[in-house]
Amino acid sequence: MGEHVFDSLHEECGVFGVYGVDNVSPIIYYGLHSLQHRGQEGCGIVCVDEKGNMSRQRGLGLVSEVFDEAKLASLKGRMGIGHVRYSTSGGGGLDNVQPFFFRHKSGDFALAHNGNLVNSRQLSDYLESRGSLFHSTSDSELLAHLIKKDGNEPRIFAIIDALNMLEGAFAFLIMTKNRIYACRDKYGLRPLSIGRLGDGYVVSSETCAFDVIGATFVRDIEPGEIVTIDDKGLRSNFYSKFQRRKMCAMEYIYFARPDSDIEGCNVHAYRKESGRRLFREAPADADIVIGVPDSSLSAAMGYSEASGIPYEMGLIKNKYVGRTFIQPSQELREKGVKMKLSAVHSIVNGKRIVLIDDSIVRGTTSRRIVEMLREAGAKEVHVRIASPAITHPCFYGVDISVYEELLCARRNKDEVRRIIGADSLEFLSLESALKSAPGRSEMCFACFTGDYPTALYQSLEEANKDGKF
Ligand code: SF4
């Protein structure tokens, strides 16, 4: 599938917060920039100044497109939260770009969210029946209304009550004029980590943002935990006694940056190990190993290392395609203008190739890459997928929401192989997908197995619109 090439999975969002550091807005800017792979649709920052006033800047586009020095200078203070968004539930548009900002008689607050709730319809019905009005269609706004619903009770109890009404995957940052609350769902589906920066703290969806700003990793937020960060330091509360460790397997396989550590396991190391295991499970007789850039390169290195087949740079990705880039017309595409990925003719010509990809979603990416390699002269293309086949939709913030969109949902391996045009096709086993992260005993594998860790409400029927599953 590669990363954002033709048809790829998209993560919903990334969150980043800083507490207790002078002039936080440039730090949040750099933090969000290193989470850019988690969402390119829009981004925003809210800061609190010394007087407790909140200010916000947000927009559609990449972090580097939305913010300039003047905008960052307008965001004053020693505390702030930020967000990068890819729109799935709630749709696009500026209204849905976070962080959200709420005025309330008990004090203003801002909110940023990563993940997806599965009971949002039930919650919005409940809130509307109590008279709430919504500005956006986002899960974050639901949480804000739940926090506000009972007026003036102390904030932490209101948050605990509100989180207990949510079902699904989430990492929330909630900021008042005095503190930041960082919360993670009780299943542990989405990552959220704390770092130390000088005398202050940072919170991030991924640890790769810590290195960029010179912060050091402190710990991960636990499933079901609310960490309060204020002038007393860090305090911990759990909103639920139920606790699982169902980290989304696709974070390791595809979403997260290779330099991030997720719950103690480095993402590059995970992918490399999955590649080694993939070779042991599905060897191929070939001249070179190629990975689909960027997310499959680590697995390709592992496959090459275990097999002794040389790893080569047979595909090159142009990374600098922003939101405002003019996509080629059908006519130009037919003339061979390929925007994001090219095969390197001198490397692949005449070779038998093992092509490592992290996953197959709709299959159009894999088909076009195999085609591209053959056009560049490849003799054979053996596709090896560094994850099990995706056969079920995800309801936790990843945009595979209907069975129809999944190539592997209705087809056996040979049918899929024929559609993508490969000489052979194999997938990594579930066991190896788990064991590539040393010491883990569970993960969310629902899109491979259909075994969803949460209740689903109406989601499954909606995913099966044509009634064939
Ligand atoms: S269903 Fe798949 S993509 Fe969704 S959270 Fe679980 S592992 Fe991740």
Boltz pocket constraint, residues with backbone or C-beta under 6 A from the ligand:
constraints:
  - pocket:
      binder: B
      contacts: [[A, 189], [A, 247], [A, 248], [A, 249], [A, 250], [A, 251], [A, 392], [A, 393], [A, 394], [A, 395], [A, 396], [A, 397], [A, 398], [A, 444], [A, 445], [A, 446], [A, 447], [A, 448]]
      max_distance: 6.0
